[in-house]
Amino acid sequence: MSLLVTGALFATACQPSDADASKPGSSSSTPAASPSSGGDEGPEESRSANGTFSGELAYLAPGKHTVGNQGFFVADDTKIIGAGRICDANTACTPDQLDTVLKNDNGIVATVVIKDGIATSIDEQSAD
């Protein structure tokens, strides 16, 4: 049964229209989707950063922030340690707490360890 379904899907998959087939240089293959380049983004390597970055945190979208000029994502297992603004000092904070605070508060400085564009740890620096 699955062979029949697979065959049916293959037979109906993205066939060029008669109008496309009549164009010189046309091909029956469809180009693969590529990520949109927002215009200023550099090569993919710069979007998937690795390393330790320190600076002011900024909110971009839920689970997406910057430290200095480096963007990163926050995962459910990102280790977030507060120093009094994200959450209580020397305690584990949640990604939701980080989002909430960064939406409304500026000037939070942290050290962020990023691997493949995702923060593995965020350590808020005390304001002292």
PALUMLO-973283 format. One record per residue: chain; residue in three letters; x, y, z of N, C-alpha, C in turn; residue number from 1. Coordinates in Angstrom, 2 decimals, padded with zeros to 5 digits, m for minus. Layout:
N
+-----+------+---------+---------+---------+---------+---------+---------+---------+---------+---------+-----+
: mol : type :    n.c1 :    n.c2 :    n.c3 :   ca.c1 :   ca.c2 :   ca.c3 :    c.c1 :    c.c2 :    c.c3 : seq :
+-----+------+---------+---------+---------+---------+---------+---------+---------+---------+---------+-----+
:   A :  ala :       X :       Y :       Z :       X :       Y :       Z :       X :       Y :       Z : NUM :
...
+-----+------+---------+---------+---------+---------+---------+---------+---------+---------+---------+-----+
% end
This chain:
128
+-----+------+---------+---------+---------+---------+---------+---------+---------+---------+---------+-----+
: mol : type :    n.c1 :    n.c2 :    n.c3 :   ca.c1 :   ca.c2 :   ca.c3 :    c.c1 :    c.c2 :    c.c3 : seq :
+-----+------+---------+---------+---------+---------+---------+---------+---------+---------+---------+-----+
:   A :  met :  000.83 : m001.19 :  000.00 :  000.00 :  000.00 :  000.00 :  000.87 :  001.26 :  000.00 :   1 :
:   A :  ser :  001.93 :  001.28 :  000.82 :  002.76 :  002.49 :  000.86 :  003.48 :  002.72 : m000.46 :   2 :
:   A :  leu :  003.81 :  001.66 : m001.17 :  004.44 :  001.81 : m002.48 :  003.48 :  002.50 : m003.45 :   3 :
:   A :  leu :  002.21 :  002.14 : m003.40 :  001.21 :  002.75 : m004.25 :  001.06 :  004.24 : m003.94 :   4 :
:   A :  val :  001.01 :  004.58 : m002.65 :  000.89 :  005.98 : m002.23 :  002.12 :  006.76 : m002.66 :   5 :
:   A :  thr :  003.30 :  006.19 : m002.45 :  004.55 :  006.85 : m002.84 :  004.57 :  007.08 : m004.34 :   6 :
:   A :  gly :  004.15 :  006.08 : m005.11 :  004.12 :  006.24 : m006.56 :  003.16 :  007.32 : m006.99 :   7 :
:   A :  ala :  002.00 :  007.39 : m006.35 :  001.02 :  008.42 : m006.69 :  001.55 :  009.81 : m006.36 :   8 :
:   A :  leu :  002.21 :  009.95 : m005.23 :  002.78 :  011.24 : m004.86 :  003.88 :  011.64 : m005.82 :   9 :
:   A :  phe :  004.71 :  010.70 : m006.21 :  005.80 :  010.99 : m007.14 :  005.25 :  011.43 : m008.48 :  10 :
:   A :  ala :  004.19 :  010.77 : m008.94 :  003.61 :  011.08 : m010.24 :  003.00 :  012.47 : m010.27 :  11 :
:   A :  thr :  002.51 :  012.96 : m009.13 :  001.86 :  014.27 : m009.10 :  002.76 :  015.37 : m008.57 :  12 :
:   A :  ala :  003.98 :  015.06 : m008.23 :  004.87 :  016.06 : m007.63 :  005.34 :  017.06 : m008.67 :  13 :
:   A :  cys :  005.20 :  018.30 : m008.38 :  005.73 :  019.46 : m009.10 :  006.13 :  019.20 : m010.54 :  14 :
:   A :  gln :  005.19 :  019.04 : m011.40 :  005.47 :  018.89 : m012.82 :  005.43 :  020.28 : m013.44 :  15 :
:   A :  pro :  006.34 :  020.57 : m014.38 :  006.30 :  021.89 : m015.02 :  005.04 :  022.02 : m015.86 :  16 :
:   A :  ser :  004.51 :  023.21 : m015.94 :  003.32 :  023.43 : m016.76 :  003.73 :  023.43 : m018.23 :  17 :
:   A :  asp :  002.76 :  023.29 : m019.13 :  003.06 :  023.30 : m020.55 :  003.71 :  024.61 : m020.95 :  18 :
:   A :  ala :  003.27 :  025.72 : m020.32 :  003.85 :  027.03 : m020.65 :  005.32 :  027.07 : m020.25 :  19 :
:   A :  asp :  005.67 :  026.53 : m019.09 :  007.06 :  026.52 : m018.66 :  007.91 :  025.63 : m019.55 :  20 :
:   A :  ala :  007.36 :  024.50 : m019.99 :  008.11 :  023.55 : m020.79 :  008.44 :  024.12 : m022.16 :  21 :
:   A :  ser :  007.63 :  025.08 : m022.64 :  007.87 :  025.63 : m023.96 :  008.92 :  026.73 : m023.96 :  22 :
:   A :  lys :  009.31 :  027.22 : m022.79 :  010.30 :  028.28 : m022.71 :  011.69 :  027.72 : m023.00 :  23 :
:   A :  pro :  012.49 :  028.43 : m023.79 :  013.85 :  027.96 : m024.03 :  014.64 :  027.96 : m022.74 :  24 :
:   A :  gly :  015.45 :  026.95 : m022.56 :  016.30 :  026.86 : m021.37 :  015.56 :  026.47 : m020.12 :  25 :
:   A :  ser :  014.29 :  026.07 : m020.25 :  013.55 :  025.70 : m019.06 :  013.98 :  024.31 : m018.60 :  26 :
:   A :  ser :  013.78 :  024.04 : m017.37 :  014.17 :  022.77 : m016.79 :  013.00 :  022.22 : m016.01 :  27 :
:   A :  ser :  012.92 :  020.90 : m015.91 :  011.82 :  020.32 : m015.16 :  012.11 :  020.28 : m013.68 :  28 :
:   A :  ser :  013.31 :  020.66 : m013.27 :  013.61 :  020.66 : m011.84 :  013.27 :  022.02 : m011.25 :  29 :
:   A :  thr :  012.78 :  021.99 : m010.04 :  012.41 :  023.21 : m009.34 :  013.56 :  023.59 : m008.42 :  30 :
:   A :  pro :  013.97 :  024.86 : m008.40 :  015.08 :  025.24 : m007.52 :  014.70 :  025.03 : m006.06 :  31 :
:   A :  ala :  015.68 :  024.65 : m005.26 :  015.45 :  024.43 : m003.84 :  015.22 :  025.77 : m003.16 :  32 :
:   A :  ala :  014.41 :  025.74 : m002.12 :  014.16 :  026.95 : m001.36 :  015.44 :  027.37 : m000.64 :  33 :
:   A :  ser :  015.67 :  028.65 : m000.61 :  016.84 :  029.15 :  000.11 :  016.37 :  030.15 :  001.13 :  34 :
:   A :  pro :  017.13 :  030.28 :  002.22 :  016.72 :  031.24 :  003.25 :  016.74 :  032.65 :  002.68 :  35 :
:   A :  ser :  015.78 :  033.45 :  003.10 :  015.79 :  034.82 :  002.61 :  016.91 :  035.57 :  003.29 :  36 :
:   A :  ser :  017.53 :  036.42 :  002.53 :  018.66 :  037.15 :  003.09 :  018.17 :  038.51 :  003.48 :  37 :
:   A :  gly :  017.82 :  038.85 :  004.53 :  017.27 :  040.12 :  004.93 :  018.03 :  041.31 :  004.41 :  38 :
:   A :  gly :  018.95 :  041.12 :  003.50 :  019.67 :  042.23 :  002.91 :  021.00 :  042.46 :  003.57 :  39 :
:   A :  asp :  021.08 :  042.57 :  004.89 :  022.34 :  042.86 :  005.55 :  023.01 :  041.63 :  006.11 :  40 :
:   A :  glu :  022.37 :  040.49 :  006.07 :  022.97 :  039.31 :  006.67 :  024.15 :  038.83 :  005.85 :  41 :
:   A :  gly :  025.17 :  038.39 :  006.53 :  026.34 :  037.88 :  005.85 :  026.18 :  036.42 :  005.57 :  42 :
:   A :  pro :  027.28 :  035.74 :  005.36 :  027.22 :  034.31 :  005.09 :  026.63 :  033.54 :  006.27 :  43 :
:   A :  glu :  026.16 :  032.34 :  005.99 :  025.50 :  031.53 :  007.00 :  026.38 :  031.34 :  008.23 :  44 :
:   A :  glu :  027.68 :  031.24 :  008.05 :  028.58 :  031.04 :  009.18 :  028.44 :  032.16 :  010.21 :  45 :
:   A :  ser :  028.19 :  033.39 :  009.77 :  028.08 :  034.49 :  010.72 :  026.75 :  034.46 :  011.44 :  46 :
:   A :  arg :  025.74 :  033.80 :  010.87 :  024.44 :  033.71 :  011.54 :  024.44 :  032.61 :  012.59 :  47 :
:   A :  ser :  025.28 :  031.62 :  012.44 :  025.36 :  030.51 :  013.39 :  026.67 :  030.63 :  014.17 :  48 :
:   A :  ala :  026.70 :  031.56 :  015.07 :  027.92 :  031.89 :  015.80 :  028.28 :  030.82 :  016.83 :  49 :
:   A :  asn :  029.56 :  030.75 :  017.13 :  030.08 :  029.93 :  018.21 :  031.04 :  030.79 :  019.00 :  50 :
:   A :  gly :  030.99 :  030.69 :  020.32 :  031.93 :  031.42 :  021.14 :  031.28 :  032.01 :  022.37 :  51 :
:   A :  thr :  032.07 :  032.80 :  023.09 :  031.61 :  033.47 :  024.30 :  031.55 :  034.96 :  024.00 :  52 :
:   A :  phe :  030.40 :  035.56 :  024.26 :  030.16 :  036.96 :  023.96 :  029.67 :  037.66 :  025.22 :  53 :
:   A :  ser :  030.18 :  038.86 :  025.47 :  029.74 :  039.65 :  026.62 :  029.24 :  040.99 :  026.13 :  54 :
:   A :  gly :  028.18 :  041.47 :  026.77 :  027.64 :  042.77 :  026.41 :  026.21 :  042.90 :  026.87 :  55 :
:   A :  glu :  025.57 :  043.95 :  026.39 :  024.18 :  044.23 :  026.77 :  023.25 :  043.32 :  025.99 :  56 :
:   A :  leu :  022.28 :  042.75 :  026.69 :  021.28 :  041.89 :  026.07 :  020.15 :  042.75 :  025.49 :  57 :
:   A :  ala :  019.61 :  042.29 :  024.37 :  018.46 :  042.97 :  023.77 :  017.48 :  041.93 :  023.25 :  58 :
:   A :  tyr :  016.20 :  042.26 :  023.36 :  015.11 :  041.39 :  022.92 :  014.83 :  041.63 :  021.45 :  59 :
:   A :  leu :  014.71 :  040.55 :  020.67 :  014.29 :  040.66 :  019.27 :  012.91 :  040.07 :  019.06 :  60 :
:   A :  ala :  012.71 :  038.87 :  019.60 :  011.45 :  038.13 :  019.48 :  011.47 :  037.05 :  020.56 :  61 :
:   A :  pro :  010.35 :  036.38 :  020.82 :  010.38 :  035.33 :  021.84 :  011.48 :  034.30 :  021.53 :  62 :
:   A :  gly :  012.38 :  034.13 :  022.48 :  013.46 :  033.16 :  022.33 :  014.59 :  033.60 :  021.42 :  63 :
:   A :  lys :  014.57 :  034.86 :  020.96 :  015.63 :  035.37 :  020.08 :  016.11 :  036.72 :  020.62 :  64 :
:   A :  his :  017.41 :  036.79 :  020.89 :  017.99 :  037.98 :  021.52 :  019.33 :  038.30 :  020.89 :  65 :
:   A :  thr :  019.91 :  039.41 :  021.33 :  021.28 :  039.74 :  020.94 :  022.09 :  040.02 :  022.20 :  66 :
:   A :  val :  023.37 :  039.79 :  022.09 :  024.34 :  040.21 :  023.09 :  025.36 :  041.04 :  022.31 :  67 :
:   A :  gly :  025.44 :  042.34 :  022.63 :  026.22 :  043.22 :  021.77 :  025.55 :  043.23 :  020.41 :  68 :
:   A :  asn :  026.30 :  042.87 :  019.36 :  025.74 :  042.80 :  018.01 :  025.50 :  041.37 :  017.55 :  69 :
:   A :  gln :  025.69 :  040.39 :  018.42 :  025.56 :  038.98 :  018.05 :  024.18 :  038.43 :  018.41 :  70 :
:   A :  gly :  023.45 :  037.97 :  017.43 :  022.14 :  037.37 :  017.67 :  022.28 :  035.92 :  018.12 :  71 :
:   A :  phe :  021.29 :  035.46 :  018.88 :  021.28 :  034.07 :  019.33 :  019.86 :  033.67 :  019.70 :  72 :
:   A :  phe :  019.65 :  032.35 :  019.72 :  018.38 :  031.78 :  020.16 :  018.56 :  031.21 :  021.55 :  73 :
:   A :  val :  017.46 :  031.13 :  022.30 :  017.45 :  030.53 :  023.63 :  016.62 :  029.25 :  023.55 :  74 :
:   A :  ala :  017.20 :  028.15 :  024.01 :  016.50 :  026.86 :  024.02 :  015.95 :  026.59 :  025.42 :  75 :
:   A :  asp :  015.07 :  025.60 :  025.52 :  014.52 :  025.23 :  026.82 :  015.59 :  024.79 :  027.80 :  76 :
:   A :  asp :  016.70 :  024.22 :  027.28 :  017.75 :  023.74 :  028.16 :  018.91 :  024.72 :  028.33 :  77 :
:   A :  thr :  018.74 :  025.96 :  027.85 :  019.77 :  026.98 :  028.06 :  019.87 :  027.27 :  029.55 :  78 :
:   A :  lys :  021.08 :  027.25 :  030.07 :  021.32 :  027.53 :  031.49 :  021.40 :  029.05 :  031.66 :  79 :
:   A :  ile :  020.41 :  029.62 :  032.37 :  020.34 :  031.07 :  032.58 :  020.49 :  031.34 :  034.06 :  80 :
:   A :  ile :  021.54 :  032.08 :  034.43 :  021.80 :  032.41 :  035.83 :  021.59 :  033.91 :  036.02 :  81 :
:   A :  gly :  020.71 :  034.25 :  036.93 :  020.39 :  035.65 :  037.19 :  021.34 :  036.29 :  038.18 :  82 :
:   A :  ala :  021.31 :  037.64 :  038.16 :  022.07 :  038.43 :  039.12 :  021.19 :  039.51 :  039.73 :  83 :
:   A :  gly :  019.88 :  039.30 :  039.67 :  018.97 :  040.22 :  040.31 :  017.99 :  040.91 :  039.39 :  84 :
:   A :  arg :  018.25 :  040.96 :  038.09 :  017.31 :  041.62 :  037.18 :  016.49 :  040.62 :  036.37 :  85 :
:   A :  ile :  017.15 :  039.59 :  035.84 :  016.40 :  038.56 :  035.10 :  015.60 :  037.74 :  036.10 :  86 :
:   A :  cys :  016.26 :  037.33 :  037.16 :  015.63 :  036.65 :  038.30 :  016.57 :  036.83 :  039.48 :  87 :
:   A :  asp :  016.24 :  036.25 :  040.61 :  017.05 :  036.42 :  041.82 :  018.51 :  036.07 :  041.58 :  88 :
:   A :  ala :  019.38 :  036.74 :  042.32 :  020.82 :  036.53 :  042.17 :  021.21 :  035.08 :  042.45 :  89 :
:   A :  asn :  022.09 :  034.58 :  041.62 :  022.65 :  033.23 :  041.74 :  021.60 :  032.13 :  041.70 :  90 :
:   A :  thr :  020.51 :  032.36 :  040.97 :  019.50 :  031.32 :  040.80 :  019.28 :  031.07 :  039.32 :  91 :
:   A :  ala :  018.71 :  029.91 :  039.02 :  018.40 :  029.57 :  037.64 :  017.14 :  030.31 :  037.20 :  92 :
:   A :  cys :  017.19 :  030.90 :  036.02 :  016.05 :  031.61 :  035.46 :  015.51 :  030.80 :  034.29 :  93 :
:   A :  thr :  014.28 :  031.09 :  033.91 :  013.67 :  030.41 :  032.78 :  013.77 :  031.28 :  031.52 :  94 :
:   A :  pro :  013.67 :  030.66 :  030.35 :  013.64 :  031.46 :  029.12 :  012.48 :  032.45 :  029.10 :  95 :
:   A :  asp :  011.34 :  032.09 :  029.68 :  010.20 :  033.02 :  029.75 :  010.52 :  034.24 :  030.60 :  96 :
:   A :  gln :  011.23 :  034.03 :  031.73 :  011.63 :  035.17 :  032.56 :  012.56 :  036.09 :  031.78 :  97 :
:   A :  leu :  013.50 :  035.50 :  031.04 :  014.43 :  036.29 :  030.24 :  013.66 :  037.11 :  029.21 :  98 :
:   A :  asp :  012.74 :  036.49 :  028.48 :  011.95 :  037.20 :  027.47 :  011.19 :  038.36 :  028.10 :  99 :
:   A :  thr :  010.50 :  038.09 :  029.20 :  009.68 :  039.11 :  029.87 :  010.51 :  040.30 :  030.30 : 100 :
:   A :  val :  011.64 :  040.05 :  030.93 :  012.48 :  041.14 :  031.42 :  013.08 :  041.93 :  030.26 : 101 :
:   A :  leu :  013.58 :  041.23 :  029.23 :  014.24 :  041.94 :  028.13 :  013.26 :  042.75 :  027.28 : 102 :
:   A :  lys :  011.99 :  042.37 :  027.25 :  010.99 :  043.16 :  026.52 :  010.84 :  044.54 :  027.13 : 103 :
:   A :  asn :  011.00 :  044.62 :  028.47 :  010.70 :  045.85 :  029.20 :  011.90 :  046.53 :  029.84 : 104 :
:   A :  asp :  013.06 :  045.92 :  029.77 :  014.20 :  046.43 :  030.53 :  015.45 :  046.46 :  029.66 : 105 :
:   A :  asn :  016.16 :  047.57 :  029.69 :  017.42 :  047.70 :  028.96 :  018.58 :  047.73 :  029.92 : 106 :
:   A :  gly :  019.76 :  047.54 :  029.41 :  020.96 :  047.66 :  030.22 :  021.36 :  046.42 :  030.98 : 107 :
:   A :  ile :  020.76 :  045.28 :  030.69 :  021.16 :  044.04 :  031.35 :  022.38 :  043.50 :  030.61 : 108 :
:   A :  val :  023.46 :  043.35 :  031.34 :  024.72 :  042.88 :  030.76 :  024.92 :  041.42 :  031.16 : 109 :
:   A :  ala :  025.38 :  040.62 :  030.21 :  025.57 :  039.20 :  030.48 :  026.71 :  038.65 :  029.63 : 110 :
:   A :  thr :  027.18 :  037.49 :  030.04 :  028.13 :  036.71 :  029.25 :  027.34 :  035.53 :  028.70 : 111 :
:   A :  val :  027.38 :  035.36 :  027.38 :  026.59 :  034.33 :  026.72 :  027.52 :  033.40 :  025.95 : 112 :
:   A :  val :  027.38 :  032.10 :  026.21 :  028.11 :  031.09 :  025.46 :  027.17 :  030.58 :  024.39 : 113 :
:   A :  ile :  027.61 :  030.69 :  023.12 :  026.76 :  030.33 :  021.99 :  027.41 :  029.20 :  021.20 : 114 :
:   A :  lys :  026.59 :  028.20 :  020.87 :  027.03 :  027.10 :  020.02 :  026.01 :  026.93 :  018.90 : 115 :
:   A :  asp :  026.46 :  027.04 :  017.68 :  025.59 :  026.92 :  016.50 :  024.40 :  027.87 :  016.56 : 116 :
:   A :  gly :  024.64 :  029.08 :  017.06 :  023.60 :  030.11 :  017.11 :  022.64 :  030.00 :  018.28 : 117 :
:   A :  ile :  022.83 :  028.99 :  019.14 :  021.94 :  028.79 :  020.29 :  022.74 :  028.97 :  021.58 : 118 :
:   A :  ala :  022.21 :  029.76 :  022.50 :  022.89 :  029.99 :  023.78 :  022.86 :  028.71 :  024.61 : 119 :
:   A :  thr :  024.04 :  028.28 :  025.06 :  024.09 :  027.16 :  026.00 :  024.06 :  027.66 :  027.42 : 120 :
:   A :  ser :  024.57 :  028.89 :  027.65 :  024.48 :  029.50 :  028.97 :  024.44 :  031.02 :  028.85 : 121 :
:   A :  ile :  023.72 :  031.62 :  029.77 :  023.63 :  033.08 :  029.88 :  023.84 :  033.41 :  031.35 : 122 :
:   A :  asp :  024.89 :  034.15 :  031.63 :  025.21 :  034.55 :  032.99 :  025.08 :  036.06 :  033.12 : 123 :
:   A :  glu :  024.01 :  036.48 :  033.79 :  023.80 :  037.91 :  034.01 :  024.92 :  038.44 :  034.91 : 124 :
:   A :  gln :  025.46 :  039.58 :  034.55 :  026.49 :  040.23 :  035.37 :  025.81 :  041.20 :  036.31 : 125 :
:   A :  ser :  026.26 :  041.23 :  037.54 :  025.63 :  042.12 :  038.53 :  025.90 :  043.57 :  038.17 : 126 :
:   A :  ala :  024.98 :  044.42 :  038.57 :  025.07 :  045.85 :  038.26 :  026.01 :  046.58 :  039.18 : 127 :
:   A :  asp :  026.61 :  045.91 :  040.13 :  027.50 :  046.57 :  041.12 :  028.69 :  047.20 :  040.46 : 128 :
+-----+------+---------+---------+---------+---------+---------+---------+---------+---------+---------+-----+
% end
